[in-house]
Amino acid sequence: CHHVTGVCSCPPGWTGHDCKHPCSSGRWGQDCANSCACDSGDGGCDPATGTCSCQPGFTGQHCQ
């Protein structure tokens, strides 16, 4: 956290004043600013990388 402002710069996938909260479902990246781009499955992705979490029977970058 910044020593003067107290604002934390969280690593990708984390948010909150103390960076202890993972991105909400469907969000990922720095400040959880990105939306998951997954076609099938639960719509979720890795909060740090955005890699889709595919359901059985679906594969590929976007779970097609």
mmCIF file as gemmi writes it, N, C-alpha and C atoms, coordinates in Angstrom:
data_model
loop_
_atom_site.group_PDB
_atom_site.id
_atom_site.type_symbol
_atom_site.label_atom_id
_atom_site.label_alt_id
_atom_site.label_comp_id
_atom_site.label_asym_id
_atom_site.label_entity_id
_atom_site.label_seq_id
_atom_site.pdbx_PDB_ins_code
_atom_site.Cartn_x
_atom_site.Cartn_y
_atom_site.Cartn_z
_atom_site.occupancy
_atom_site.B_iso_or_equiv
_atom_site.pdbx_formal_charge
_atom_site.auth_seq_id
_atom_site.auth_asym_id
_atom_site.pdbx_PDB_model_num
ATOM 1 N N . CYS Axp A 1 ? 0.838 -1.197 0 1 0 ? 1 A 1
ATOM 2 C CA . CYS Axp A 1 ? 0 0 0 1 0 ? 1 A 1
ATOM 3 C C . CYS Axp A 1 ? 0.877 1.253 0 1 0 ? 1 A 1
ATOM 4 N N . HIS Axp A 2 ? 0.351 2.286 -0.599 1 0 ? 2 A 1
ATOM 5 C CA . HIS Axp A 2 ? 1.087 3.544 -0.672 1 0 ? 2 A 1
ATOM 6 C C . HIS Axp A 2 ? 1.269 4.109 0.722 1 0 ? 2 A 1
ATOM 7 N N . HIS Axp A 3 ? 2.472 4.533 1.054 1 0 ? 3 A 1
ATOM 8 C CA . HIS Axp A 3 ? 2.783 4.992 2.41 1 0 ? 3 A 1
ATOM 9 C C . HIS Axp A 3 ? 2.107 6.304 2.803 1 0 ? 3 A 1
ATOM 10 N N . VAL Axp A 4 ? 1.664 7.099 1.837 1 0 ? 4 A 1
ATOM 11 C CA . VAL Axp A 4 ? 1.001 8.367 2.148 1 0 ? 4 A 1
ATOM 12 C C . VAL Axp A 4 ? -0.521 8.243 2.014 1 0 ? 4 A 1
ATOM 13 N N . THR Axp A 5 ? -0.977 7.723 0.878 1 0 ? 5 A 1
ATOM 14 C CA . THR Axp A 5 ? -2.419 7.665 0.628 1 0 ? 5 A 1
ATOM 15 C C . THR Axp A 5 ? -3.079 6.448 1.263 1 0 ? 5 A 1
ATOM 16 N N . GLY Axp A 6 ? -2.297 5.389 1.482 1 0 ? 6 A 1
ATOM 17 C CA . GLY Axp A 6 ? -2.849 4.166 2.045 1 0 ? 6 A 1
ATOM 18 C C . GLY Axp A 6 ? -3.575 3.315 1.021 1 0 ? 6 A 1
ATOM 19 N N . VAL Axp A 7 ? -3.593 3.762 -0.246 1 0 ? 7 A 1
ATOM 20 C CA . VAL Axp A 7 ? -4.259 3.022 -1.303 1 0 ? 7 A 1
ATOM 21 C C . VAL Axp A 7 ? -3.387 1.838 -1.704 1 0 ? 7 A 1
ATOM 22 N N . CYS Axp A 8 ? -4.006 0.662 -1.751 1 0 ? 8 A 1
ATOM 23 C CA . CYS Axp A 8 ? -3.269 -0.539 -2.121 1 0 ? 8 A 1
ATOM 24 C C . CYS Axp A 8 ? -3.347 -0.774 -3.622 1 0 ? 8 A 1
ATOM 25 N N . SER Axp A 9 ? -2.268 -1.236 -4.195 1 0 ? 9 A 1
ATOM 26 C CA . SER Axp A 9 ? -2.243 -1.672 -5.588 1 0 ? 9 A 1
ATOM 27 C C . SER Axp A 9 ? -2.221 -3.185 -5.546 1 0 ? 9 A 1
ATOM 28 N N . CYS Axp A 10 ? -3.375 -3.776 -5.75 1 0 ? 10 A 1
ATOM 29 C CA . CYS Axp A 10 ? -3.522 -5.226 -5.607 1 0 ? 10 A 1
ATOM 30 C C . CYS Axp A 10 ? -2.963 -5.966 -6.811 1 0 ? 10 A 1
ATOM 31 N N . PRO Axp A 11 ? -2.458 -7.17 -6.595 1 0 ? 11 A 1
ATOM 32 C CA . PRO Axp A 11 ? -2.036 -8 -7.73 1 0 ? 11 A 1
ATOM 33 C C . PRO Axp A 11 ? -3.265 -8.428 -8.532 1 0 ? 11 A 1
ATOM 34 N N . PRO Axp A 12 ? -3.064 -8.817 -9.791 1 0 ? 12 A 1
ATOM 35 C CA . PRO Axp A 12 ? -4.199 -9.263 -10.607 1 0 ? 12 A 1
ATOM 36 C C . PRO Axp A 12 ? -4.992 -10.366 -9.915 1 0 ? 12 A 1
ATOM 37 N N . GLY Axp A 13 ? -6.323 -10.228 -9.956 1 0 ? 13 A 1
ATOM 38 C CA . GLY Axp A 13 ? -7.199 -11.229 -9.352 1 0 ? 13 A 1
ATOM 39 C C . GLY Axp A 13 ? -7.661 -10.885 -7.954 1 0 ? 13 A 1
ATOM 40 N N . TRP Axp A 14 ? -7.157 -9.799 -7.399 1 0 ? 14 A 1
ATOM 41 C CA . TRP Axp A 14 ? -7.489 -9.418 -6.02 1 0 ? 14 A 1
ATOM 42 C C . TRP Axp A 14 ? -7.959 -7.979 -5.952 1 0 ? 14 A 1
ATOM 43 N N . THR Axp A 15 ? -8.8 -7.691 -4.979 1 0 ? 15 A 1
ATOM 44 C CA . THR Axp A 15 ? -9.356 -6.351 -4.846 1 0 ? 15 A 1
ATOM 45 C C . THR Axp A 15 ? -9.61 -6.041 -3.377 1 0 ? 15 A 1
ATOM 46 N N . GLY Axp A 16 ? -10.07 -4.851 -3.107 1 0 ? 16 A 1
ATOM 47 C CA . GLY Axp A 16 ? -10.385 -4.428 -1.742 1 0 ? 16 A 1
ATOM 48 C C . GLY Axp A 16 ? -9.281 -3.571 -1.153 1 0 ? 16 A 1
ATOM 49 N N . HIS Axp A 17 ? -9.594 -2.875 -0.08 1 0 ? 17 A 1
ATOM 50 C CA . HIS Axp A 17 ? -8.633 -1.978 0.562 1 0 ? 17 A 1
ATOM 51 C C . HIS Axp A 17 ? -7.357 -2.708 0.967 1 0 ? 17 A 1
ATOM 52 N N . ASP Axp A 18 ? -7.504 -3.95 1.413 1 0 ? 18 A 1
ATOM 53 C CA . ASP Axp A 18 ? -6.35 -4.715 1.887 1 0 ? 18 A 1
ATOM 54 C C . ASP Axp A 18 ? -5.953 -5.848 0.933 1 0 ? 18 A 1
ATOM 55 N N . CYS Axp A 19 ? -6.554 -5.863 -0.257 1 0 ? 19 A 1
ATOM 56 C CA . CYS Axp A 19 ? -6.252 -6.865 -1.297 1 0 ? 19 A 1
ATOM 57 C C . CYS Axp A 19 ? -6.503 -8.3 -0.833 1 0 ? 19 A 1
ATOM 58 N N . LYS Axp A 20 ? -7.455 -8.497 0.031 1 0 ? 20 A 1
ATOM 59 C CA . LYS Axp A 20 ? -7.744 -9.838 0.54 1 0 ? 20 A 1
ATOM 60 C C . LYS Axp A 20 ? -8.973 -10.465 -0.097 1 0 ? 20 A 1
ATOM 61 N N . HIS Axp A 21 ? -9.576 -9.787 -1.072 1 0 ? 21 A 1
ATOM 62 C CA . HIS Axp A 21 ? -10.798 -10.289 -1.689 1 0 ? 21 A 1
ATOM 63 C C . HIS Axp A 21 ? -10.539 -10.649 -3.15 1 0 ? 21 A 1
ATOM 64 N N . PRO Axp A 22 ? -10.829 -11.906 -3.54 1 0 ? 22 A 1
ATOM 65 C CA . PRO Axp A 22 ? -10.662 -12.263 -4.949 1 0 ? 22 A 1
ATOM 66 C C . PRO Axp A 22 ? -11.714 -11.551 -5.797 1 0 ? 22 A 1
ATOM 67 N N . CYS Axp A 23 ? -11.44 -11.43 -7.086 1 0 ? 23 A 1
ATOM 68 C CA . CYS Axp A 23 ? -12.425 -10.841 -8.001 1 0 ? 23 A 1
ATOM 69 C C . CYS Axp A 23 ? -13.729 -11.629 -7.911 1 0 ? 23 A 1
ATOM 70 N N . SER Axp A 24 ? -14.838 -10.949 -8.105 1 0 ? 24 A 1
ATOM 71 C CA . SER Axp A 24 ? -16.129 -11.629 -8.119 1 0 ? 24 A 1
ATOM 72 C C . SER Axp A 24 ? -16.219 -12.489 -9.366 1 0 ? 24 A 1
ATOM 73 N N . SER Axp A 25 ? -17.116 -13.461 -9.349 1 0 ? 25 A 1
ATOM 74 C CA . SER Axp A 25 ? -17.285 -14.382 -10.467 1 0 ? 25 A 1
ATOM 75 C C . SER Axp A 25 ? -17.55 -13.609 -11.753 1 0 ? 25 A 1
ATOM 76 N N . GLY Axp A 26 ? -16.863 -13.993 -12.807 1 0 ? 26 A 1
ATOM 77 C CA . GLY Axp A 26 ? -17.038 -13.325 -14.092 1 0 ? 26 A 1
ATOM 78 C C . GLY Axp A 26 ? -16.098 -12.16 -14.317 1 0 ? 26 A 1
ATOM 79 N N . ARG Axp A 27 ? -15.247 -11.859 -13.347 1 0 ? 27 A 1
ATOM 80 C CA . ARG Axp A 27 ? -14.307 -10.741 -13.462 1 0 ? 27 A 1
ATOM 81 C C . ARG Axp A 27 ? -12.889 -11.259 -13.244 1 0 ? 27 A 1
ATOM 82 N N . TRP Axp A 28 ? -11.895 -10.563 -13.818 1 0 ? 28 A 1
ATOM 83 C CA . TRP Axp A 28 ? -10.504 -10.961 -13.631 1 0 ? 28 A 1
ATOM 84 C C . TRP Axp A 28 ? -9.551 -9.803 -13.91 1 0 ? 28 A 1
ATOM 85 N N . GLY Axp A 29 ? -8.296 -9.983 -13.514 1 0 ? 29 A 1
ATOM 86 C CA . GLY Axp A 29 ? -7.221 -9.052 -13.851 1 0 ? 29 A 1
ATOM 87 C C . GLY Axp A 29 ? -6.98 -7.966 -12.827 1 0 ? 29 A 1
ATOM 88 N N . GLN Axp A 30 ? -6.125 -7.016 -13.195 1 0 ? 30 A 1
ATOM 89 C CA . GLN Axp A 30 ? -5.785 -5.881 -12.34 1 0 ? 30 A 1
ATOM 90 C C . GLN Axp A 30 ? -7.051 -5.095 -12.025 1 0 ? 30 A 1
ATOM 91 N N . ASP Axp A 31 ? -7.309 -4.876 -10.763 1 0 ? 31 A 1
ATOM 92 C CA . ASP Axp A 31 ? -8.511 -4.172 -10.289 1 0 ? 31 A 1
ATOM 93 C C . ASP Axp A 31 ? -9.805 -4.86 -10.733 1 0 ? 31 A 1
ATOM 94 N N . CYS Axp A 32 ? -9.727 -6.137 -11.117 1 0 ? 32 A 1
ATOM 95 C CA . CYS Axp A 32 ? -10.896 -6.914 -11.56 1 0 ? 32 A 1
ATOM 96 C C . CYS Axp A 32 ? -11.628 -6.189 -12.688 1 0 ? 32 A 1
ATOM 97 N N . ALA Axp A 33 ? -10.859 -5.531 -13.562 1 0 ? 33 A 1
ATOM 98 C CA . ALA Axp A 33 ? -11.435 -4.665 -14.59 1 0 ? 33 A 1
ATOM 99 C C . ALA Axp A 33 ? -11.903 -5.414 -15.83 1 0 ? 33 A 1
ATOM 100 N N . ASN Axp A 34 ? -11.526 -6.686 -15.979 1 0 ? 34 A 1
ATOM 101 C CA . ASN Axp A 34 ? -11.877 -7.43 -17.188 1 0 ? 34 A 1
ATOM 102 C C . ASN Axp A 34 ? -13.033 -8.386 -16.936 1 0 ? 34 A 1
ATOM 103 N N . SER Axp A 35 ? -13.799 -8.648 -17.989 1 0 ? 35 A 1
ATOM 104 C CA . SER Axp A 35 ? -14.881 -9.626 -17.929 1 0 ? 35 A 1
ATOM 105 C C . SER Axp A 35 ? -14.407 -10.932 -18.557 1 0 ? 35 A 1
ATOM 106 N N . CYS Axp A 36 ? -14.826 -12.049 -17.973 1 0 ? 36 A 1
ATOM 107 C CA . CYS Axp A 36 ? -14.496 -13.352 -18.538 1 0 ? 36 A 1
ATOM 108 C C . CYS Axp A 36 ? -15.165 -13.49 -19.903 1 0 ? 36 A 1
ATOM 109 N N . ALA Axp A 37 ? -14.474 -14.13 -20.845 1 0 ? 37 A 1
ATOM 110 C CA . ALA Axp A 37 ? -14.992 -14.31 -22.206 1 0 ? 37 A 1
ATOM 111 C C . ALA Axp A 37 ? -15.187 -15.796 -22.479 1 0 ? 37 A 1
ATOM 112 N N . CYS Axp A 38 ? -15.979 -16.448 -21.644 1 0 ? 38 A 1
ATOM 113 C CA . CYS Axp A 38 ? -16.184 -17.886 -21.748 1 0 ? 38 A 1
ATOM 114 C C . CYS Axp A 38 ? -17.572 -18.167 -22.331 1 0 ? 38 A 1
ATOM 115 N N . ASP Axp A 39 ? -17.624 -18.972 -23.4 1 0 ? 39 A 1
ATOM 116 C CA . ASP Axp A 39 ? -18.885 -19.251 -24.081 1 0 ? 39 A 1
ATOM 117 C C . ASP Axp A 39 ? -19.764 -20.237 -23.323 1 0 ? 39 A 1
ATOM 118 N N . SER Axp A 40 ? -19.178 -21.331 -22.847 1 0 ? 40 A 1
ATOM 119 C CA . SER Axp A 40 ? -19.949 -22.359 -22.152 1 0 ? 40 A 1
ATOM 120 C C . SER Axp A 40 ? -19.32 -22.628 -20.796 1 0 ? 40 A 1
ATOM 121 N N . GLY Axp A 41 ? -20.086 -23.18 -19.922 1 0 ? 41 A 1
ATOM 122 C CA . GLY Axp A 41 ? -19.594 -23.431 -18.574 1 0 ? 41 A 1
ATOM 123 C C . GLY Axp A 41 ? -20.28 -22.518 -17.598 1 0 ? 41 A 1
ATOM 124 N N . ASP Axp A 42 ? -19.637 -22.293 -16.484 1 0 ? 42 A 1
ATOM 125 C CA . ASP Axp A 42 ? -20.258 -21.478 -15.441 1 0 ? 42 A 1
ATOM 126 C C . ASP Axp A 42 ? -20.013 -19.992 -15.637 1 0 ? 42 A 1
ATOM 127 N N . GLY Axp A 43 ? -19.34 -19.63 -16.719 1 0 ? 43 A 1
ATOM 128 C CA . GLY Axp A 43 ? -19.05 -18.222 -16.981 1 0 ? 43 A 1
ATOM 129 C C . GLY Axp A 43 ? -17.876 -17.711 -16.191 1 0 ? 43 A 1
ATOM 130 N N . GLY Axp A 44 ? -17.3 -18.579 -15.372 1 0 ? 44 A 1
ATOM 131 C CA . GLY Axp A 44 ? -16.189 -18.164 -14.537 1 0 ? 44 A 1
ATOM 132 C C . GLY Axp A 44 ? -14.851 -18.364 -15.212 1 0 ? 44 A 1
ATOM 133 N N . CYS Axp A 45 ? -13.868 -17.654 -14.698 1 0 ? 45 A 1
ATOM 134 C CA . CYS Axp A 45 ? -12.517 -17.796 -15.204 1 0 ? 45 A 1
ATOM 135 C C . CYS Axp A 45 ? -11.546 -17.536 -14.056 1 0 ? 45 A 1
ATOM 136 N N . ASP Axp A 46 ? -10.294 -17.825 -14.304 1 0 ? 46 A 1
ATOM 137 C CA . ASP Axp A 46 ? -9.263 -17.599 -13.293 1 0 ? 46 A 1
ATOM 138 C C . ASP Axp A 46 ? -9.204 -16.109 -12.984 1 0 ? 46 A 1
ATOM 139 N N . PRO Axp A 47 ? -9.295 -15.718 -11.71 1 0 ? 47 A 1
ATOM 140 C CA . PRO Axp A 47 ? -9.328 -14.296 -11.382 1 0 ? 47 A 1
ATOM 141 C C . PRO Axp A 47 ? -8.045 -13.538 -11.711 1 0 ? 47 A 1
ATOM 142 N N . ALA Axp A 48 ? -6.93 -14.248 -11.844 1 0 ? 48 A 1
ATOM 143 C CA . ALA Axp A 48 ? -5.669 -13.577 -12.162 1 0 ? 48 A 1
ATOM 144 C C . ALA Axp A 48 ? -5.368 -13.552 -13.654 1 0 ? 48 A 1
ATOM 145 N N . THR Axp A 49 ? -5.667 -14.659 -14.362 1 0 ? 49 A 1
ATOM 146 C CA . THR Axp A 49 ? -5.271 -14.777 -15.763 1 0 ? 49 A 1
ATOM 147 C C . THR Axp A 49 ? -6.41 -14.658 -16.763 1 0 ? 49 A 1
ATOM 148 N N . GLY Axp A 50 ? -7.653 -14.901 -16.34 1 0 ? 50 A 1
ATOM 149 C CA . GLY Axp A 50 ? -8.797 -14.867 -17.235 1 0 ? 50 A 1
ATOM 150 C C . GLY Axp A 50 ? -9.023 -16.172 -17.969 1 0 ? 50 A 1
ATOM 151 N N . THR Axp A 51 ? -8.228 -17.211 -17.667 1 0 ? 51 A 1
ATOM 152 C CA . THR Axp A 51 ? -8.396 -18.51 -18.311 1 0 ? 51 A 1
ATOM 153 C C . THR Axp A 51 ? -9.752 -19.089 -17.93 1 0 ? 51 A 1
ATOM 154 N N . CYS Axp A 52 ? -10.527 -19.503 -18.937 1 0 ? 52 A 1
ATOM 155 C CA . CYS Axp A 52 ? -11.878 -20.016 -18.707 1 0 ? 52 A 1
ATOM 156 C C . CYS Axp A 52 ? -11.864 -21.335 -17.942 1 0 ? 52 A 1
ATOM 157 N N . SER Axp A 53 ? -12.894 -21.533 -17.127 1 0 ? 53 A 1
ATOM 158 C CA . SER Axp A 53 ? -13.124 -22.791 -16.417 1 0 ? 53 A 1
ATOM 159 C C . SER Axp A 53 ? -14.206 -23.536 -17.194 1 0 ? 53 A 1
ATOM 160 N N . CYS Axp A 54 ? -13.784 -24.491 -18.029 1 0 ? 54 A 1
ATOM 161 C CA . CYS Axp A 54 ? -14.721 -25.191 -18.903 1 0 ? 54 A 1
ATOM 162 C C . CYS Axp A 54 ? -15.435 -26.336 -18.188 1 0 ? 54 A 1
ATOM 163 N N . GLN Axp A 55 ? -16.713 -26.487 -18.519 1 0 ? 55 A 1
ATOM 164 C CA . GLN Axp A 55 ? -17.501 -27.619 -18.042 1 0 ? 55 A 1
ATOM 165 C C . GLN Axp A 55 ? -17.127 -28.848 -18.87 1 0 ? 55 A 1
ATOM 166 N N . PRO Axp A 56 ? -17.397 -30.062 -18.355 1 0 ? 56 A 1
ATOM 167 C CA . PRO Axp A 56 ? -17.108 -31.273 -19.129 1 0 ? 56 A 1
ATOM 168 C C . PRO Axp A 56 ? -17.768 -31.211 -20.512 1 0 ? 56 A 1
ATOM 169 N N . GLY Axp A 57 ? -17.003 -31.596 -21.537 1 0 ? 57 A 1
ATOM 170 C CA . GLY Axp A 57 ? -17.515 -31.582 -22.892 1 0 ? 57 A 1
ATOM 171 C C . GLY Axp A 57 ? -17.186 -30.316 -23.668 1 0 ? 57 A 1
ATOM 172 N N . PHE Axp A 58 ? -16.648 -29.313 -22.992 1 0 ? 58 A 1
ATOM 173 C CA . PHE Axp A 58 ? -16.276 -28.061 -23.648 1 0 ? 58 A 1
ATOM 174 C C . PHE Axp A 58 ? -14.791 -27.833 -23.474 1 0 ? 58 A 1
ATOM 175 N N . THR Axp A 59 ? -14.136 -27.37 -24.536 1 0 ? 59 A 1
ATOM 176 C CA . THR Axp A 59 ? -12.686 -27.148 -24.494 1 0 ? 59 A 1
ATOM 177 C C . THR Axp A 59 ? -12.334 -25.866 -25.215 1 0 ? 59 A 1
ATOM 178 N N . GLY Axp A 60 ? -11.084 -25.55 -25.173 1 0 ? 60 A 1
ATOM 179 C CA . GLY Axp A 60 ? -10.564 -24.39 -25.905 1 0 ? 60 A 1
ATOM 180 C C . GLY Axp A 60 ? -10.503 -23.148 -25.033 1 0 ? 60 A 1
ATOM 181 N N . GLN Axp A 61 ? -9.942 -22.123 -25.612 1 0 ? 61 A 1
ATOM 182 C CA . GLN Axp A 61 ? -9.714 -20.874 -24.901 1 0 ? 61 A 1
ATOM 183 C C . GLN Axp A 61 ? -11.003 -20.274 -24.348 1 0 ? 61 A 1
ATOM 184 N N . HIS Axp A 62 ? -12.111 -20.434 -25.089 1 0 ? 62 A 1
ATOM 185 C CA . HIS Axp A 62 ? -13.387 -19.844 -24.664 1 0 ? 62 A 1
ATOM 186 C C . HIS Axp A 62 ? -14.45 -20.9 -24.364 1 0 ? 62 A 1
ATOM 187 N N . CYS Axp A 63 ? -14.018 -22.166 -24.175 1 0 ? 63 A 1
ATOM 188 C CA . CYS Axp A 63 ? -14.942 -23.255 -23.842 1 0 ? 63 A 1
ATOM 189 C C . CYS Axp A 63 ? -16.006 -23.471 -24.918 1 0 ? 63 A 1
ATOM 190 N N . GLN Axp A 64 ? -15.586 -23.644 -26.158 1 0 ? 64 A 1
ATOM 191 C CA . GLN Axp A 64 ? -16.55 -23.87 -27.236 1 0 ? 64 A 1
ATOM 192 C C . GLN Axp A 64 ? -16.961 -25.319 -27.26 1 0 ? 64 A 1
